[in-house]
Amino acid sequence: MSGKIAEYIENEDREKPYSDQDIVKLLENDGIKIARRTVSKYRIDLGYKSSSERKRSF
């Protein structure tokens, strides 16, 4: 699970990073049902900033 989240973030468009809700939708397309809050927890645990902070650091 966390591997997929990291993969999406690593391969995102740096000018338009994925929000947690966008990642939820991508995972649902892969057949994985997960809550946005859970995606947020995994993202933080992996050391990634929020989408707005990732955009600013570009």
trRosetta pair geometry for C-beta under 8 A, 3 or more apart (Angstrom, degrees):
i j d omega theta_ij theta_ji phi_ij phi_ji
1 4 6.0 -56 -158 29 29 108
1 5 6.8 24 150 -14 64 105
1 32 7.0 160 -117 -163 89 148
1 34 7.2 130 -153 -84 122 149
1 42 6.6 -109 127 -113 102 154
2 5 5.5 -51 -149 37 40 114
2 6 6.2 42 152 -19 69 104
2 42 4.8 -155 -105 -162 87 115
2 45 7.1 -70 -124 87 136 118
2 46 5.9 170 -173 -68 109 117
3 6 5.8 -54 -147 38 31 110
3 7 6.2 35 152 -23 64 107
4 7 5.4 -53 -147 34 32 116
4 8 6.5 33 155 -19 65 102
4 27 6.4 104 124 -103 139 95
4 30 6.9 -147 -151 67 147 168
4 32 7.2 135 69 18 167 162
5 8 5.9 -52 -151 34 31 110
5 9 6.5 24 154 -14 64 108
5 23 6.0 47 -129 -171 83 138
5 27 7.7 -10 -75 -68 78 123
5 39 6.3 171 -114 -148 129 81
5 42 5.1 115 27 119 168 129
5 43 6.1 -122 164 -76 133 73
5 46 6.7 -172 100 -14 115 155
6 9 5.9 -59 -147 40 31 108
6 10 6.0 30 157 -20 67 110
6 46 5.4 -156 -81 -157 101 151
6 48 7.6 -177 -111 -37 67 132
7 10 5.9 -56 -142 37 27 110
7 11 6.2 1 165 2 63 116
8 11 6.4 -76 -145 49 23 95
8 12 6.3 44 156 -55 64 99
8 18 5.9 -33 149 27 112 161
8 23 5.5 138 101 -121 156 94
8 26 5.7 123 -114 100 142 160
9 12 5.7 -34 -146 -4 31 120
9 17 7.4 26 -141 -158 74 105
9 18 6.7 -114 -94 45 61 113
9 23 7.7 -7 -57 -93 84 129
9 43 7.2 129 -63 -129 146 98
9 46 7.8 149 34 105 152 143
9 48 5.3 -45 -171 -123 165 158
9 54 7.5 -126 -160 -114 103 163
12 16 7.5 -126 167 91 100 62
12 17 5.1 75 126 -132 144 61
12 18 5.0 -125 -110 -10 141 95
13 16 4.6 15 90 50 120 85
13 17 7.1 -144 77 -72 61 39
14 17 6.7 9 -141 -64 32 89
14 54 7.6 -122 -146 149 67 96
14 55 7.5 142 167 -117 58 54
14 58 4.6 137 161 -118 109 133
15 55 7.0 58 -161 -138 29 93
15 58 6.7 -162 -82 122 49 169
16 55 7.5 28 -101 -104 21 117
17 51 4.2 -174 99 -148 107 82
17 54 4.4 79 -66 89 171 125
17 55 5.3 -135 10 -59 111 84
18 22 4.0 -138 -159 91 87 129
18 23 5.2 103 141 -55 130 82
18 26 7.2 -27 -143 -13 149 137
18 51 6.1 -128 90 -102 32 123
19 22 4.7 106 48 0 70 101
19 23 7.3 -133 96 -2 42 84
19 51 4.6 -77 -91 -7 55 155
20 23 5.6 -54 -154 35 35 112
20 24 6.6 44 146 -24 65 100
20 36 4.9 93 128 -165 113 88
20 39 4.6 146 -163 99 92 120
20 40 4.9 -7 -118 -68 151 83
20 43 6.6 -110 -100 -8 97 149
20 50 7.8 -51 -33 -137 101 80
20 51 7.4 -132 -22 -23 62 111
21 24 5.3 -44 -151 28 38 118
21 25 6.7 38 151 -18 64 100
21 36 5.4 -12 -84 -111 67 126
22 25 5.8 -55 -155 35 34 111
22 26 6.5 34 148 -19 66 104
22 51 7.8 83 25 -83 125 150
23 26 5.5 -50 -146 36 36 113
23 27 6.3 36 154 -17 66 105
23 39 5.0 152 93 -163 123 142
23 43 7.6 153 26 -66 170 122
24 27 5.9 -59 -151 39 28 109
24 28 6.3 32 151 -22 65 106
24 34 6.1 -139 -127 80 80 85
24 35 7.4 -30 -117 174 127 16
24 36 5.2 -55 -51 -83 142 71
24 39 5.6 -112 -65 -27 82 150
25 28 5.5 -50 -146 33 33 114
25 29 6.6 37 152 -22 63 101
26 29 5.7 -52 -156 31 33 114
26 30 6.9 24 147 -10 63 106
27 30 5.5 -60 -153 42 39 109
27 32 4.2 -68 173 75 96 110
27 33 7.7 161 122 -82 104 14
27 34 5.5 -18 112 27 152 117
27 39 7.4 -157 -3 -90 145 120
28 31 7.6 66 -174 -65 33 10
28 32 6.7 -102 -80 68 31 56
28 33 6.3 52 -108 -97 81 58
28 34 7.9 -136 -61 28 74 74
34 38 5.0 -115 -180 79 97 131
34 39 6.0 109 123 -53 121 89
35 38 4.6 96 62 2 83 103
35 39 7.3 -146 98 -4 46 83
36 39 5.5 -52 -152 35 37 113
36 40 6.3 41 150 -22 67 104
37 40 5.5 -50 -150 34 34 116
37 41 6.5 38 150 -22 64 102
38 41 5.6 -49 -149 32 35 113
38 42 6.5 33 153 -15 65 103
39 42 5.8 -56 -149 39 32 109
39 43 6.1 35 152 -23 66 108
40 43 5.6 -54 -146 35 29 114
40 44 6.4 27 157 -16 64 106
41 44 6.0 -57 -149 37 28 108
41 45 6.2 28 153 -18 64 110
42 45 5.6 -58 -146 40 31 113
42 46 6.2 27 156 -18 66 109
43 46 5.9 -61 -150 39 27 108
43 48 4.8 -76 -174 67 83 111
43 50 7.9 86 128 -94 141 47
44 47 7.7 54 177 -66 32 20
44 48 7.3 -95 -79 58 26 66
48 54 6.9 -2 -177 -74 92 125
49 53 3.6 -98 154 96 130 125
49 54 5.1 167 74 -55 100 74
49 57 6.9 107 40 -6 151 137
50 53 4.8 87 54 13 78 104
50 54 7.0 -143 94 -8 36 88
51 54 5.6 -53 -143 36 31 111
51 55 6.4 34 155 -22 64 104
52 55 5.7 -50 -149 33 32 113
52 56 6.6 31 153 -18 63 106
53 56 5.7 -52 -147 36 35 112
53 57 6.4 30 156 -18 66 108
54 57 5.9 -58 -145 38 31 107
54 58 7.1 50 150 -41 60 94
55 58 5.9 -41 -165 4 35 118
